[in-house]
Amino acid sequence: MAPRDLDIRIDRLVLELGGGPSGTPERRALLEAALRKLGERLANAPFRFQPLQAIALERLSIDTLSTEELLGPRGAERLADELYAEITRRLG
């Protein structure tokens, strides 16, 4: 069985961190990198061969990452991990 195409639509993406504007180039780059990594994980996910129902993550709050960790060298990877975990929980 061939993998299915996965369509993801993001209407709005906001990274709210304590202190400073969320639209800085550094934070936009972090979000872009996290979404690329999330796409790579989803492309190789075990459920890519299964029929998927639509899910909506209207609001996702991630409290497990500190601001320092999120803006650190592995921040995008950690954010992608958290997003992937939430998507798989919703699909499960």
N, C-alpha and C positions, 0 to 999 in steps of 0.2 A: 504494500500500500504506500502510495506517495504522500509526502507531507502536504498538509493543507496550507494555503496562503493564510496568513494571519493579518487582519486589518486592525490597526490601532488608530483611534482618533482621539486626539487630545485637544479639547477646546480651550483650556486655560491651564497654565502651569505656573505656580507661584512657589518660590522658595522663601519661606519666612524664617528668618534667623534673628536672634537678638542683636541689636546694634547694627546700624548701617542699612543703606538701601538694598533691596533684594535684586534690583536690576543692574548691578554692577557687572562689568565684563567678566570678572573672575567667577561670579556666581552663575552667569549665563553659560559660561564655558563648562562649569561643573554639571549643570543640568543637561547640556548637550552630550557630554561624555557619559553621564549616567544613562541617558536614553539610548545611546549607541550600545552600551554594554547590556542593557536590558533587552534590546532587540536581538543581540547575539545569543543571549540565554534562551529567549523565547524560540528562536529559530532551531535550537537544538533540544528543546524540551521534550520529554517523553509524550506529553499530550498532543504534540503536533500532528500525530496520526489519527487522533480521535475527533469526532464531531464536537464542536464547542458551542456552548450557548453564549449569548452576549452577556457581558458583565459590565457594570458601571461602577467605577470608583469615584463617587461624587466628591468625596473629600477624604484624603488620606493624610493622617498625621503620624509621623514617625518620631517617637520620643526616645528611641533607643540610641540615637546618635547625638553626641554633643556637637556644638558648633565647631569646636576645634577639630574634632575628628572628621566632621563633614567637609571642612575646608582644608583638611590635611591631604597628604599624597594619595591616600586610598579612599578619599571621600566619595568620588564618583562610583567606584566599585562597591562601596558599602551601601550607597543609596540605591544602586541597581539591585543589589542583593535584597534589600528591604522591599523594593517594589515588586520584584519577582516573587518573593515569599508571599506577599499580600495577594497577588494575582493567583498563585497556585492555591492559596487558602480559599479564595472565592470560587475557584473552579472545582475544588475538591468536594 
